Amino acid sequence: MQRCLELAKLGVGNVAPNPMVGAILVYEERIIGEGYHKKYGEAHAEVNCINSVNQADIYLIEKSTLYVSLEPCAHYGKTPPCSELIIVKKIPKVIVGCRDSYEEVDGRGIENLKAAGVNVMVGVLEKECRELNKRFFTFHEQKRPYIILKWAQSNDHKIANADLSRVLISNEETNRLVHKWRSEEVAILIGTNTALHDDPSLTTRLWQGNNPIRLIIDMDLKLPSSLRVFNKEANTIVFNKIKQEQGEHLSYYKLANNTISEVVKALYELKIQSVIVEGGAKIAQSFIDSNHWDEIRTITNKDVVIENGINAPHFKNEKLLHQEKILNDTINYYINQSKKMNQ
């Protein structure tokens, strides 16, 4: 199952809104096939695993055990049900990491397998399998996206100058890591001030990966069209109170109220499974104050001091999960203890 998780992670950033899944076929302690879900709309992990079996070993499939990190699907979506394929291939035993809580599956895959006489075991490395797909499970079980807040701060906990002018805080190596983070999420969100004063691209230009959907909160539509967030490098959605309009690269989503709860509700309606919030202090603090966050990642540069600047957001209910250092930057990873998923 650990190998299934390793394989599943190879699909990060490419499979949403589907979950990351890995699968292996084992015959008498020998792996004869393995696969993972590579891209949304394409073959699932079980299909790729079975298709990877060498011609000389095909006869062993019906004598093997299939390990898969998530319950095999039972519905027709972009691809046929994997549970049916397992039955057709006469695989006698299936070990499942965790159950799929998506309403189209939610135990049906397991039931189908058992009804066909397949020996099914569920719950191997369950906590780890759920953690891998925390975005997927949060979206389907809590009806909202998984929310990550990120900011860089000086050693005295400031994130910008008092006049909102931009300050380069994190180093080049950390900046590349931030672009990797962006590639792992469906969307990235900023507010009006960040867009106006920083003019960011919000792309993954420093990392090989998909650009997230750019989300801008601009309630009065006062941002100039010359800003980089409105170019065609990535799709952009502007949350506002004036108009609703669907475009090829630029869309407008009208909100009833200018609240974080309304934004989170809109994200769910747009089927955005995860979002990283990158600015600024006011937006981040609003997410914190309304308790709409799952992770916070802070980057602190010990060599930068901004005496009269904008204070970094303050937060509570956090648990420090991990800390790493990249040159003069210290990165802290926190989770919201009040938002823990049932595991």
HELIX and SHEET records of a PDB file:
HELIX    1   1 GLN A    2  ALA A    8  1                                   7    
HELIX    2   2 LYS A    9  GLY A   11  5                                   3    
HELIX    3   3 ALA A   45  ASN A   51  1                                   7    
HELIX    4   4 GLN A   55  LYS A   63  5                                   9    
HELIX    5   5 CYS A   82  VAL A   88  1                                   7    
HELIX    6   6 ARG A  108  ALA A  115  1                                   8    
HELIX    7   7 GLU A  126  LEU A  132  1                                   7    
HELIX    8   8 LYS A  134  GLN A  142  1                                   9    
HELIX    9   9 GLU A  172  SER A  183  1                                  12    
HELIX   10  10 THR A  192  ASP A  198  1                                   7    
HELIX   11  11 ARG A  228  PHE A  230  5                                   3    
HELIX   12  12 ILE A  260  GLU A  269  1                                  10    
HELIX   13  13 ALA A  281  ASP A  289  1                                   9    
HELIX   14  14 GLN A  337  LYS A  339  5                                   3    
SHEET    1   A 5 ARG A  30  TYR A  36  0                                        
SHEET    2   A 5 GLY A  22  TYR A  27 -1                                        
SHEET    3   A 5 THR A  65  LEU A  70 -1                                        
SHEET    4   A 5 LYS A  93  CYS A  98  1                                        
SHEET    5   A 5 ASN A 119  VAL A 122  1                                        
SHEET    1   B 9 LEU A 250  LYS A 254  0                                        
SHEET    2   B 9 THR A 236  ASN A 240  1                                        
SHEET    3   B 9 ILE A 213  ILE A 217  1                                        
SHEET    4   B 9 ALA A 187  GLY A 191  1                                        
SHEET    5   B 9 SER A 274  GLY A 279  1                                        
SHEET    6   B 9 TYR A 146  SER A 154  1                                        
SHEET    7   B 9 GLU A 295  ASN A 301  1                                        
SHEET    8   B 9 ASP A 329  ASN A 336 -1                                        
SHEET    9   B 9 GLU A 318  ILE A 326 -1                                        
SHEET    1   C 2 LYS A 158  ASN A 161  0                                        
SHEET    2   C 2 GLY A 309  ASN A 311 -1                                        
END                                                                             
